[in-house]
Amino acid sequence: MSNIHTATSSMKRLSSYLHSLSQTPHRLRKRMLATWTPEQEFNQVRHRSGADMKRKLKWHDLVALGVGGMLGVGVFVTTGSVALHHSGPSVFISYIIAGISALLSSLCYTEFAVQVPVAGGAFSYLRLTFGEFLGYFAGANILMEYVFSNAAVARSFTEYLSIAFGENDPNVWRVEVPGLPKDYNMLDFPAVALILILTLFLCHSTKESSMLNLIMTAFHIIFFGFIIIAGYCNGSAKNLVSPKGLAPFGARGVLDGAAIVYFSYIGYDSASTMAEEVTDPFKSLPIGIVGSVLITTLLYCLMALSLCMMVPYNKISEKASFSIAFLKIGWNWASNLVGAGASLGIVASLLVAMLGQARYLCVIGRARLVPSWLAKVHPSTGTPLNATVFLGKQICLCVLIWCVVYVLIMKKAQAIIYTRFGYLNFFVFFL
């Protein structure tokens, strides 16, 4: 009898197991498509962090974060190349078109951020609307984009800093490792040190990090103003229409240029990730997000005009266009100043990007799609400490093993597609 009872019990357990196994697709589908209401996000999910982030930021902090996130080195890298090969002197029109596109995108972020003022940005908006799978898919892509692009930007900091000190060799402060591919065999310890310092700042206090960004962004805008005034004082309006007119490559060239310079606007979404730390999100978020795009568009257009006034478009250097433009007008000292200003812009943009990425990971941790300890907010500092330290370590690792990152992921064409893909995930799925 005992054997019969044991066999019956085993059959029941097997039947129960098979039944549970048959329910797996349904459970997966239910979890993947599970959505949350904003009220659940505010009252239940947010408490999984253990403590709330401190609401200390105002609208001017958000404007500075948005401007600081966008005013990196993009304008120095893309303007000369676009003017030379695509838009000619009408490169400022390309910036206007790209700015309008960025403004429309920023309005989407503004609408979502006001309705759902949580720190997760695109991940939170997709998760609340379409479920956790699409939210995680977009959030993971955006996080990877943050980490790899931050590693690339940190390495460029060393190059621009060497220019600021008058060094011709961008690898002068790097350590060469024999046996690795050329140009990717340099260990960049200054970039690692920069990431570690910024990580410590971000762990300590969001408000103090915002103040640091505000100061750096103010100096960076002053630096932009210097370049703009210098271009107008030493340039000529004739260069805007010679040798082949304002738009030598036609309307197609202007639009192609707009698609390229749009990368200079990446970063306007950073303000939306600070929604839980704003004293008045319904007022401050629209001003911060939209205002930063408008200010950046104005600065980019004036910068592009000043470059094309200093040097005819067909004589603009594709690389280091602003530095070489100053050399051509005899301002050798200003060439070094460009390196210093670009270095400052890199630090500000890195600070803002690292602020945003930690909050993305924190909210993904709240959803329990990654280990929940990444969602913890430190009770005294009010910052997502674990997420900030974890991502800081990943960026440092990518900076050190850049040759491996390049071979696996960041080849030039792949990097362009990859960066756009992170943003398209959000808007394509929503539309």
N, C-alpha and C positions, 0 to 999 in steps of 0.2 A: 504493500500500500504506500509505503514511504517513497518507493521509486516512482510510482505512478504520480504521487503528489509533486515530487520534484520535477518530473517531466512536464506536468501540467503547468507548474509555476514557470519553468523555463520557456515554454511555448507562449505563455502570456507576456513574459518580458520581451521575447523576440517580436511578438505581434505589436506590443507597445512601441518597441524601437522602430519597427518598420513603419508604423503609423506616423511616428514623430518624424522619421526620415522623409516620408512622403509630403509632410507639411513644410519641409525646409524651403522649397521654392516660394510658397505662399508667404512664409515668414520673412524671407529675404526681400521679396517684393514689397511687403508691408513696411519693412524697415527702410528700404531705399526710397520709398515714396511718402514716408511719414513726414507730415508738415507740422509746424508749431505756430501758434498764434502769437502776436506781439505780447499779449498779456502773459502767456506762459513763459516767453523768453525773459520778460522783466521779473516775474514773480517766482519762477522756479529755476530755470536754467542758470540764470546769472548768479544765484546763490551757491552754485557748485564751486565757484572760485574761492569760497570761504570768507572773503572780505571784498568790499566794493572798492573800485578805483576812485580816487579822490577827485571831486569836481572843483578844479581850480583854474581851468583855462577859459579865456574870454575870446571874443571875435578877433581881436588883433593878434592873439596867439595863433589862431587857425589860419589867418591870412599869411602870417610869417612862416608857418609850417608848410602851407601850400606853395608859396613863392620859393622858400628854401629847398623844397623837394624838387622843383622844376628847374631852378637856376643852377644847374650843375655845369658840366663841361659840354653839354650837347650843342649849344650855340657856337662854341669855339670849334667843334669838330665838324659840324654839318654845314655851316653857313658858307664857308669857302668852297667846299666841294659842290654844293648845290648851285651856287652862283656860277661856277666855272663850267659845269657840265649840263645843267638843266634850266635854270631860271634866268641867268644873267643878272643885270641890275634889278630886275623885278623880283628878286628873292624875298624882298620885304612883303610882296603880295602873297607869296607862298606862305609866309608866316601868318599873314592875316587869315588866309583860308584855313590853315591848320588850326589857328586859334579859334575860329568859329566852330570848327568840328569839335575841338576840345571843350569849348563852352557848352555845346549841346550835350556832350557826354557828361560834363560836370553837372548840368541841370538834372540829368537822370540820377546821378549820385545824390544830389541835394534832395530830390523828392523822396528817395528811399531813406536817406539819413534822418530826415525830419520825421517820417512816419515810424521808423524803427531805429531810434537813437541808441544802438548798441555798437560794440567795438569791432564786430566781425566783418564790416564792409561787405563786399560782394558775396562772401560765403554766407553771411547771415541772411542777406536778401534772397538768395537762391534757396536756401534751406527753408525759409518761411514760406516761400512761394511754390517750389517744385519738389521739395523733399531733400533728404540728407545725401543721397547719392550724387545728384547734380551739384549740390552745394560743396560736397567734399571734393568732387572732381575739379571744380573751378578753384576752390581754395588751395588744393594741393599744387595746382599749376602756378597760381599766383605766388605761393610761398617759394616754390623752386625758382621762379623768376626773380624774386627778391634776393634769394641767397646767391645765385650765380651772378646776377647783375651787380650786386653789392661787392662781391669779390673782384669783379672786373674793374669797377670804379675805384675800389681801394688800391688796386695795383697802379692805376693811372695817377693816383695821388703822388706816388713817388716820382713819376716822370715829370709832372708839372712842378713839383717842389724842386727838382734838380734844375729846371729852367729858371725858377725864381732865384736860385743861387748862382746863376751864370754858368752852369755845367752843360756841356754839349752832349755828354753821354747820359741817356736816360737810365742806364743800368749802373750808374756810379755807386749807388748805395745798396745794390743788391748783391747777393752771394751766388756765384756761378757753381752749378753742379754738373760735372762732366758726364757725358753719356746720354744726356736728354736732348730732345729736339731743339734746334737753334731758336732763339727768341722765347722759348718756354722752359729754359733751363736755369732760371734765376729765382732764388728764394728771396722773397720780398719781406724782410723783417720790419721795415718802417710801416708798411701797410698793415701787418699783423698788430703792431703796437698801436696804430690808430684805431683799429677795430676794438682792441681790448680797452682802450681808454674810453671810447664812446659807450661800450657796453657797461662799464662802471658808472658812467654818468646816468645812463638810462635806468639802471637798477636803483640808483639813489633817489631820484625824484623826477616825476614828469614835468612839474612846474619849472624846476631849475633847468632841466634839459630844454624846455621851451624857451626860457630866457636866454640860454646860450645860443640857441638857434636864432632868436630874434636879433641878438647882437651881431652874429655872423652874417645874417641876411641883410641887415642894415649896411654893414661895411661892403657887402657884395654889391648891393644896389649902388652905393657911392662909387665903387669901382666901375660898374657899368656906365654910370653917368660920366666918369672921366673919359672912357673910351668914346662915348657918344659925342661929347663936347670936342674932344681931340679930333675926331673924324670930321666934324663940321668945320672946325677952325682950319684944318690943314687939307681938307678935301676940296673938290670942285664938283658943282652940280653937272658939269659937262660929262663927267664920267658916268652919269646915270643914263645917258642917251648915246654914248659912243662906246665902241665903234659901230655897233649894229642895232642901235635903238634900245628901248627900255626892256623889251622881251624878245631877245634874239632867237630864242628857241620856240617862240609862239606860245599859245595857250596850253598846249600839251606839256611843254617844258615847265610852265608855272605850276600846273597841277601835279606833275611828277615830283617837282620840288616840294610841294605841300605834303605829299605822302611821306617824303623822307624826313622833313623837318618836324613832322608830328611827334617823332620820338623825343624831341626836346621838351614836349609838354607832359611826358610821363611823370607822374608824381602828384597830380592834382587830387587824386583819390585819397591821399594820405590823411587829409583833414577829416574825412568821414570815419576813419578808424578811431578817432579820438572822441567819438560821440559820448561815451560814458564819462568823460573827464571834463566836459564843458558845463559851465554853470547854467547857461540858458541855451540848450541845443536848438530850440525852435527858431531863435533869432540869430545865434552865432554861426551855426553851420551853413546856412545859405550865404551869409556875408563872407565867411572864410573860404568856402569852396569856389564860388563864382568870382569873388573879388580877387583871389590869387591868380585865376586864369586871365582875367582882364589886365592886371598889372604885368604879368609875365608876357602877354602878347604885345603890349606897348613897348616893353623893354627890348624884346626880340626884334621887333620891326625897326626900332631906332638903331639898334646895334647893326642890323643888316644894312641899313641905309648908310651908316657911318663908314662901314667897310668898303662899300661900293663907291662912295665918294672919295675915299683916300686912294684907291687903286682901281683902274679899269678892270672890269670883270674878267677879261681874258688874260690878265696878268696876276690874278689872285692866286696865291699858293694854295694847293689842295690841302696840305698839312700845315698846321700852325699858321693859319691865314692871318689872324690878327697880329701875332708877333712879327711876322715877316712884313706886314703892311707898315708897322711902326718903323722897322728897319729901313724900309724904302723911303720914308719921309725924314730919316735921319734921327729918329728918337730911339736910340739903342737902349737907353735905360728903361723906356716904356715896355720894351719887349720882355725884360725880366719881370716887370710889374704884371704883365699878363699872366705869367706863370704863377705869381703869388696870388692873384685874384682867382685864377682857376682852381688853385689848391684850396682856397677858402671855400669856394663853391662846392667842391667835392666833399669837404668835411660836413658842410651844412646838409647837402643832399643825402649823404650817408646817415647822418643823425636822424633825419626825418624818415628815411626808408626803414631804418632799424626800429624806430618807434612803431611804425605801421605793421611790420612783419611780426613783431612779438604779440601784438593784439590779435592779429589773424590767428596765430597758433593758439593763443589763450582761449579764444572762443571755439575753435575746433576741438580743443580739449574739453570744454564745457559740454559739447555735444557727445563726448565720449567716443569720438572717432579716432583719437590718438590717446595715449596714456593720460589719465585725469590729472596727474601731478603737474602737467604742463599748463593746466588751467588755473593753478593757484595764484592768488594775488596776495602779496605780502601785506600784513595788516598795518604795519607802521609806515611803509613807504607808499603804499597804494599802487604799486607797479606789478605787472606780471613777471615776477623775478625769474621763475624757472624757465619760462619761454624765452625771455631775453637772453639769459646765460646760454641756454641750449643753442639758439640760433647764432649767437655771437661765436660760439665754438665752431659751428659748421662753416661760417664765413672764413674764420681764421684757417681752417683746414683747407678750404678751397683756394685761398690765397697762396698757401704753401705748396700745394700740389697742382698748381695751375696747368701744367703741361697735361696732366691726366684729365682735368676738367675740359680742357680745350679739345683733346682728342675725342673724348666721349660725347660731349654735348655742345660746346660753345664755338664750333666752327662758324665762320662769319654768316653764311647764308642761314644756317640752322638757328643762330642766335636771333636773327631778325624775325623769322617765322615764330620762334618760341616766345619772344616778347609779346608779339601781337596776339598770339594764341591765348595767352593768359587773360587779356582784356576781352577778346572775342567770346570766350567761354561765357562771360557774364552777360553781355548784351544779346548774343545770339539766342541763348537759352531763354532769356526774359522775353524777347520779341516773339 
